[in-house]
Amino acid sequence: MNKKGDVPLQNKKNIFVTGAPSSGKTTVIKKIIQLLPVSARGFYTEEVRVENKRVGFLMHSLDGREGYLAHQDISSDYKIRRYGVNIANIESIAVPAITPNAERVIILDEIGKMECFSQRFMAAAKQALDSPCIVIGTITLGGSDFILEVKNRSDIEIFEVTLENRDSLPEMIIKRILPLLN
């Protein structure tokens, strides 16, 4: 996804994975977190299932906070399909987690439709991407204007998670960022 005039691939500090729902994006991110040779900040999301049926999404910050991003039982003005989106949790868990500080790596799982209901989240994501920090995250396949703006940045590299590459992507991404950490 390198266009003429873009930053060379080896200099791109923002690396994202995308893919269909349930393709393994968060699994890739969790493996990257385990493989990172430095401390990181950020958050990741996980599906919540009851009797094998998805009922919501839980956010986990790398500093130990957690809360629902969305759940079928949350009453909210902001909805995606049957899920009510918890803007307060996005702003109290995700936003501080991705705000740059001493850590050199920020995990951002994900830039998606639910998170983009929050103006504060979008501002924090832009601040993280603009910072000197390496940002590793997931981004939805489709997207709003903000999501498309992120995808079109010259300092971002995006890999699509597939059945064939999802096991090898974490190590490949770690190898890609190692020179930026030295």
N, C-alpha and C positions, 0 to 999 in steps of 0.2 A: 504494500500500500504506500509505496514511496513515489511521490510525484517530483517532476523536475523542479529544482529550486528548493526542495525540502531539506531539512536538516538530515545529514547522512544517518542511516539506520543505527550505526554504532554509537551515535551521539544522542539518540532519542532517550530521554529520561523518564518518559511517561509510557508505561506499557499496560495495555488492557487486553482482556480476553472477552470475546462475545460468543454468542451461540444461541441455539434454540433453548426454550425452557427445559430444564432437567438434562441438559447436555453435559453437565459436569463443571460449570464455571466456578462455583464455590468450592468444589472439591479441589480444583487446580489451585485456587487461592489459599486454601488451608494447607496444602502441601508446600506451597511457596513459603508460607509463614514458618513452617517447620524447618525448611532448608535455609532460611535467611541467616547469613553469618553475622548480622548486626541486629540490634533491637529495632523495633518498628512501632508505629502507632497506627491507629485506624480501626476499622470494624469490618465484620463480615456478617452475612445473613444466612439463616438456615430455615428450611421448611419445617413447619410443625405439623405432625400427622397424628391423627386419632383413628384407630382401627383402619389403618392404611389409606386414609383419606386426608388430603391436605386441608388444613383448617386455618393456616396463617403462616407468618414469617417472623422469626425472632432475630433481632440484631444483637451481636456480641461485640463489644469494644475490646481491643487488645489489652486494655487496663482493667478488665473484669466487669464492666457494667453491661447490663442486658435489659431488653424490653421489646415488646412487640412493635414491629414495623407496621404490620397489618394483620388483621384477624377477621374471620367471618362474624364474630360476635361483637366487634367494635362498631359503635355507632359514630359515624363521622360524616362531615360534609364532603369528604374526599374519599372516593371509592374507585377501586379497580375490580371489575366484575363483582364478585360477592364479598370482597374484602374491604372493610373500613380501614383507612390509613391513619395511623397515629402520628400526627404532625409534632406533637409535644415530644414524643420519644425520638423522632428524627432530630429535632433541634437540641435535645438534652443529651443524647448519646452519640449520634453520628457526627454532628457538627463539631463538638469539642474534640472528638477522636481524630478528625482529619485536619484539624488546625495545626499548621506547622509549628514545631518547636525544635528541641535538640536532636530528636531522632532524624536520621537521614532517609528513612523509608516510610512512606504512608501507604497503608492498605485501604482501598476504597471499593468495597463490594456492596453496593453497586451504584452506578449512575443509571437509574431506571425511572420509569413513569411515576412510581410511588414516591420516591425520594424527591423528585422534581416538583411535587406539590408544594415544597418548602422553598421559599425565596432564600432563606438563610442557608439551607443546604447547598443550593446552587452557588451562592456567593462563596461559601467555604470550599466547595469543590474547585472553583476557579482559583481561589487563593492557594490551595494545595498544588494545583497544576502549574501555577505561575511561580511557585517557590523554588528554591534550589533543591528541594527534596525530590527523591525518586518516588513516583507514584505508580503503584501496581494495583490494578483493579479490574472490575468487570463493568461492561456497558451493554445495555440492551441492544438487540438487533435493529429495531426500528428507532423511532424517537421523535421527540419534540425539537423545536428550534435549538434549545440549549444542548440537547444530546448531539444533534448534528454539528453544532459549533465545536463541541469537544472533539468529535470524531475527525473534524477537518483541521485540527491544530497541526502545525508543522512539527511539533515536538512529541507527537504521540505515535506509537506503533500498536496496531491492533491485530490480534491473532484470533481466528475462529476456532473454537473448541469443537473437535469432532471425535467420533469413536476411535479413529485411528491415531490421533495425536494427544488425546487428553492425559495419557500416562507419561508422555515425554515432555509435555509443555512446561511443567514446573522447573525441571532441571535446565531446560533450554533458556527459560526466562532468567533464572538465577545466573547462568553463565553470561547472559546478555548484560546484566547490571553490574557484575563483579568489577569490570574496569572503571565504572562510574563511582564505585565505593572506595577505590584506592587513590 
